[in-house]
Amino acid sequence: MSILSFAKSFIIPIVVLLVFFSEPKLVGGAMDEKLSPGEHDAPIRDVQLHYTIAGHGPLVFVCSPGWGSGSLYLQRGLTPLQDQFTLLFIDTRGSGKSSKPSDPRLMSSADMADDIEALRAYLGLDEISLIGHSDSGAIGLFYAERYPGKLAKLVIIDGITYGHTDKDRQNSENVNQIRVRLANDPRYRTALQPFKPSEDGDAGMMQMMQHTLPLYFADPEKNQPIFERTLEG
């Protein structure tokens, strides 16, 4: 994916979002300090969930993908929306500044959807609007399936779905064709080499992402450093 394509994946939804969302419904009263601008931590189920509030206007939840990176890249990529909306950026469990559960089995997309629901209740919101990017699109779909009465609007940007065998097979074939085409390009050679993370869980997932990151860009030498500056650390 080129940096232009990556930018378009945010810019196009921004145009749609400007007419899509309305003010959230609250349970018994106005917004309090839990929804004030800045960083917050909430005791949600078995983790401390970190979230950041920015912007002005109707409230919209924005969920990080759940594979190690927190929401900082979304905060930077969706900055133009802050002129029209109050954005609540969630670091999913085990990502960014949110804590991990003691049981590593409780790190599924469904668990992360349950965290969103618990956060909605914690904030006293009757319903929410939600944006999911990449794997957090799957989290958003889980939320829609599990809590349809609590979801006002859902926007998925470059989302992922699982379990569709024919589509998954075709995607794998397309990826293999791309790998063959790029095998002799020095810009991608290292990223195409087998890689085993030195750590398990989300830390290992971040290592894998960093190893393969050049494959996301048409010109990684130019555009990869720009993207890396949007990530934590």
C-alpha positions in Angstrom: 0.0 0.0 0.0 1.4 3.4 -0.9 1.4 6.3 1.6 -1.2 8.0 -0.8 -3.4 4.9 -0.6 -3.0 4.8 3.2 -4.0 8.5 3.4 -7.0 7.9 1.1 -8.2 5.1 3.4 -8.7 7.9 6.0 -9.7 10.8 3.8 -12.5 9.2 2.0 -14.3 8.0 5.2 -13.8 11.5 6.7 -16.0 12.9 4.0 -18.7 10.3 4.7 -18.4 10.7 8.4 -19.2 14.4 8.3 -22.8 13.6 7.5 -23.0 10.2 9.2 -22.9 10.7 12.9 -25.1 12.4 15.4 -24.8 13.2 19.1 -24.6 10.1 21.4 -27.5 9.3 23.8 -26.5 9.5 27.4 -27.8 7.6 30.4 -29.0 10.1 33.0 -27.1 13.3 32.6 -24.5 15.3 30.8 -20.9 14.2 30.0 -18.6 14.3 33.0 -14.8 14.3 33.5 -14.6 10.8 32.1 -15.2 12.4 28.7 -13.0 15.4 29.1 -10.2 16.0 26.6 -7.0 14.1 27.3 -5.9 10.7 28.4 -7.9 8.4 30.7 -7.7 4.9 32.2 -10.8 2.9 33.0 -11.1 -0.3 35.1 -12.8 -2.4 32.4 -13.5 -6.1 33.2 -10.1 -7.7 33.8 -7.9 -4.9 32.4 -7.1 -1.2 32.7 -8.3 0.2 29.4 -6.6 3.4 28.2 -8.5 5.9 26.0 -7.9 9.4 24.7 -10.4 12.1 24.1 -9.8 14.8 21.4 -11.9 17.1 19.3 -15.3 18.8 19.4 -18.8 17.6 18.3 -20.7 14.3 18.3 -18.9 11.5 20.1 -17.3 8.7 18.1 -15.4 5.7 19.4 -12.2 4.8 17.4 -10.7 1.4 18.2 -7.1 0.3 17.7 -6.5 -2.9 15.7 -5.6 -5.2 18.7 -2.3 -6.5 17.4 0.1 -4.6 19.6 0.0 -1.0 18.3 -2.1 1.4 20.3 -4.3 4.2 18.9 -1.7 6.9 18.4 -1.4 6.4 14.6 -5.2 6.7 14.4 -5.1 9.9 16.5 -2.7 11.4 14.1 -4.3 10.0 10.9 -7.8 11.1 11.9 -6.8 14.6 13.1 -9.0 16.4 10.5 -12.1 14.8 12.1 -11.5 16.5 15.4 -12.9 19.8 13.9 -16.3 18.1 13.6 -16.3 15.3 16.2 -15.2 14.3 19.6 -13.1 11.2 19.1 -12.6 8.6 21.8 -9.5 6.6 20.9 -9.3 3.2 22.5 -6.1 1.3 23.1 -7.3 -2.3 23.0 -6.3 -4.7 25.7 -2.6 -5.5 25.6 -1.9 -2.7 23.1 -0.6 0.8 23.6 -1.1 1.9 27.3 -3.8 -0.6 28.1 -2.9 -3.6 30.3 -3.1 -7.2 29.4 -5.3 -9.8 31.0 -3.7 -12.4 33.2 -5.1 -15.1 31.0 -3.6 -14.8 27.5 -6.6 -16.7 26.1 -8.7 -13.6 26.7 -7.2 -11.6 23.9 -9.7 -12.3 21.1 -11.5 -9.8 19.0 -14.7 -10.8 20.9 -13.0 -9.9 24.2 -12.1 -6.6 22.8 -15.6 -6.0 21.6 -16.8 -6.8 25.1 -14.4 -4.2 26.4 -16.0 -1.6 24.2 -19.4 -2.5 25.6 -18.1 -2.3 29.2 -16.5 1.1 28.4 -19.8 2.3 27.0 -21.6 1.4 30.2 -18.8 2.9 32.3 -19.2 6.2 30.5 -23.0 6.2 30.9 -23.7 6.2 27.2 -26.9 4.7 25.9 -25.4 3.9 22.5 -22.2 4.6 20.6 -20.9 5.1 17.1 -17.7 3.2 16.3 -14.9 3.4 13.7 -12.7 0.3 13.1 -9.5 0.2 11.0 -7.9 -2.9 9.7 -8.3 -5.7 12.3 -10.4 -3.4 14.5 -13.0 -3.7 11.7 -13.4 -7.3 12.9 -13.7 -6.0 16.5 -16.4 -3.6 15.3 -18.3 -6.4 13.5 -18.1 -8.5 16.7 -19.5 -5.5 18.6 -22.4 -5.1 16.1 -23.2 -8.8 16.4 -23.1 -9.0 20.2 -24.6 -5.6 21.0 -26.8 -4.4 18.1 -29.0 -2.4 20.4 -26.1 -0.3 21.6 -24.5 0.5 18.2 -25.8 3.6 16.5 -23.4 3.7 13.6 -20.4 1.6 12.5 -17.7 2.6 9.9 -15.0 0.1 8.9 -11.9 1.4 7.2 -9.8 -1.2 5.3 -11.4 -3.9 7.5 -10.7 -7.6 7.8 -13.1 -10.5 8.0 -12.3 -14.1 8.8 -13.8 -17.5 8.0 -14.8 -16.9 4.4 -12.9 -19.8 2.8 -13.1 -18.9 -0.9 -12.1 -15.3 -0.3 -9.3 -16.3 2.1 -7.9 -18.7 -0.5 -8.0 -16.0 -3.2 -6.3 -13.5 -1.0 -3.6 -16.0 -0.2 -3.0 -16.7 -4.0 -2.8 -12.9 -4.6 -0.3 -12.5 -1.8 1.9 -15.3 -3.2 1.9 -13.7 -6.6 3.0 -10.4 -5.2 5.8 -12.1 -3.2 7.1 -13.8 -6.3 7.1 -10.5 -8.2 8.9 -8.6 -5.4 11.4 -11.4 -4.6 14.3 -9.7 -6.5 13.6 -6.1 -5.5 16.2 -5.1 -2.9 13.7 -2.8 -1.2 11.6 -5.8 -0.2 14.1 -8.7 0.0 14.5 -8.6 3.8 10.8 -8.3 4.5 10.1 -11.4 2.4 12.6 -13.5 4.4 11.3 -16.0 7.0 11.1 -14.3 10.4 10.6 -15.7 13.9 9.8 -13.1 16.6 12.0 -13.2 19.7 8.9 -12.6 21.9 5.5 -14.1 22.2 2.0 -12.5 22.1 1.5 -8.8 21.1 5.2 -7.9 21.4 6.0 -10.6 18.8 3.2 -9.4 16.6 4.7 -5.9 16.6 8.1 -7.4 15.7 6.5 -9.2 12.8 4.8 -6.0 11.6 8.0 -4.1 11.7 9.8 -6.8 9.8 7.1 -6.9 7.0 6.3 -3.1 7.0 8.2 -2.4 3.7 5.6 -4.6 1.9 2.9 -2.0 2.7 4.4 0.7 0.5 5.1 1.3 -3.2 8.2 3.3 -2.2 9.2 2.1 1.3 12.4 4.1 1.3 10.4 7.3 1.0 7.2 6.5 2.7 8.0 4.0 5.5 9.7 6.5 7.7 6.7 8.8 7.4 4.4 6.0 8.6 6.7 4.9 11.4 6.5 8.4 12.9 2.8 7.8 13.5 3.5 4.8 15.7 4.3 4.8 19.4 7.9 4.6 20.4 
